[in-house]
């Protein structure tokens, strides 16, 4: 398969968190099926679709190894073997709980406390799978730099192909695209809060890596395989 790949955390299939995330974004990551989004009292359906368009494109997930094209000489079978071996060396753990927060101008679910095991997993994914990543092209680099990066983020972009990794990493499950107006951002958060209330503070199992694939830039990412951790 050509296109881009990404290694993500995705909630366990059938879990309450997975059902919420897929329903909120209106798409199942594993099947690609469209789902009805929740009806929010007093909130325009088309506006909700627009606000969730960007995260819907990627699927409900937390990034571990950001999207990348395969390096020359590598194919998906090589990548898959590497993920199998890596996952077998990992041990399951739990995120102690998630909270609804704004990160800049978008809304997300983030851990409510420091999660060293999660940070270590993300760091290891960035490093371990880098041999399978092709360097970003000039267009992608220019786009990243245009967003405004710190010197440290520029260093990471050059080395790892993405600026927000390692000590610049902040695990999150994205719920909306950018909402520039602070008042609207608060309004949307107020609508989401009752939906996520049963999930907030609940432990979230991390027991597998998920491989996502995007055939081309216009297509949405799909979850194509789950790789369970060793016992």
N, C-alpha and C positions, 0 to 999 in steps of 0.2 A: 504494500500500500504506500502510495505517495502522500503528500500533504504534511501536516504537522501533528506531532504527538505531545502529550503532556502527562505528567504523573501527578495525580491529585489524591487528596482524601475525599471520599464521598461517603455519606452515611450508609450504614448497613442496609441492604435491600429490605424493603418492607418496614423499616423502623419509622417511628413517629417523626423523627427529624427528616428522613428522606421523603415521607409523604408531604410534610409541610413544605419543604424546599421545592419539590417538583410542582406542587399545586400552586405555590406562590408565583413561581416563574412561568407556569403554564406549559411546561414541557418535561417529559420523562427523559433523563439523560441516557438511559440504557436502550430504550425503544425508539426514541425520537418522537413518540406520540404527543400530540397536542392535548393539553388538559385545560378545563375551565378554570380561570383564575378566580379567587374569592371576590364576592360582591362586597364592596366597601361602602357603607352607608354614606351618601353624599359625595362620593368620589367618582369621577368620570372613568368608565371602563377603558376608554381609549387612552386616557392619560396614564392609567396604570400599565397598560400594555407598552406604552412608550418608555415609561420609567424603568421597566424591567427588561427592555429589549437587549441591552448589552449583557447582563448576567445570564439571560435566557440563552444567548448565543453560545456561552461557554458551559452551561449546565451548572447545577447546584454543586459546589465543590469548595474545598480549600486547597490552594496551590502548594505543592511540595517541590516539583521540578517544573518551571514555567514552560509554556509551549515552545517547541523547537522542531526544525527540520532535521532529518537524519543526516549524519556526516557521510561524506563520500566513503564508499566501501562497506557501509553498514546497511542492514535491512531490518525489518521489524522482527524477524526471527532472532537476530542478534540481540536486539533490545529486550525482547521478551525473555530470552534466556538469562540476561543480566538481572531483570526484575525478579524472576523466579529465585535465583540464587541469593539476591539481596534480601528478599522478603523472608526466605527461610531462616535467615540469621536474626531477624527481628523478633521482639517479644511484644505481645499485645499489652496495651495500657489504656487508660481512660483519661479523657479531658474532663476535669472536675465539674465543669459547667460552662454554659455559654450565656452571653448577655447581648442585648440589642444596643448597638452604639453607632454613632456617626464616625466615619473615618474620612476626614476632609469633608467633601461634599456628597458622599454616598453613604448608604446605610448597610450595615452588615451585622452578623452574629460573630462575636469574638470571645475567646476564653475570658472568664471573669478573674483569672489570676495567672501568674506565671506558670508555664507548663514546660519544664526543662526537657522532658522526654519528647514532646512535640517539636520543640525547637531543634533538638538533636536529630530527630528524624528528618526534618526539612533540610538541615545543613548537610546531612549524609546523602540525601537524594540529589542535592545540587552538585556535590562533588563526585559521587559514585557514578552518576549517569552522564557526566559531562563529555566523556569520550564518544558518546553516541550523538552529540549535538553538533550540527553544522553552525558556523558563525552566522550571525545576523547579517543581512545584506545592507547596502548603503541607505536604502530607503527606510528600513526599520530603525537603523541607528539614528538617522536624522530625525525621525519622528520622536524617538525617545529623548534625544537631546533638546528638541524643541519644547518638550514639556517642562524643562527646567530641572536639572539634576545637581546635586551637591558633588563636590570632588570625589567623595567616597563612592557615591552612586555611579559616577562616570567610570571609576576604576572597576567596579563590579560589572558594569555593562560591557566593558572591554574584555574582562577576564571570563565572566560567566554567561554573557549574552543577555543579562537582565539586571536592572539596577537594584531591585528590592529583594536581595537575598542575604543570607548569613546575618550579620548584625543589623542589616536594614530590613529584615524580614518581620512581618507582623501577620500571623495567621488570622484569616477571616473567611467567612462564608458570605459572599456578596449577595445582597438582596435588591439593590437598585443601582442604576447608573447615576451619573452626576445629577444632583438637584441643587442648582445654583442658589435658588431662593431659600433662605434660612427658614422663613415661615412655612413654605410648602414642605421643606424637609421635616420640620416638626410635625406638621399635619400628617404626613405619611407615616412617620414613626408612631404617632398616636394610633393610627389605624392598624399598624402591624403589631403593636404591643399586646393586644388581647389574643392574637393568633399565636404568638410565640410564648405566651405566659406559661402554658403547660410544659414547655421545653426548657425555659430559663432555669439554670441552676442544676439541671439533671445531668448525670454523667453521660459522656459520649464515648462509646467504645472505639478504639483505633486498633483494628485487627487485620488490616489489609491495605495494599496499595491498589490504586485504580488507574488503569491506562486509558486515556482518552485519545480520540483521533479526530482530526479535521481534514477531510479530503482536499478542500481548497478554501481559500480565504472567505469565499461567500457562503460556505456551508457551516452549519453549527457543529460543535464538538459533540461526539458520542462516547459514552463509556463502553469500551469494547471488551474489557477483561478485568477481573478482580484477582489479585494475587494474595492469598492468605499468608499471614505471618507464621513462623514456626512456633511450636508450643512453648 
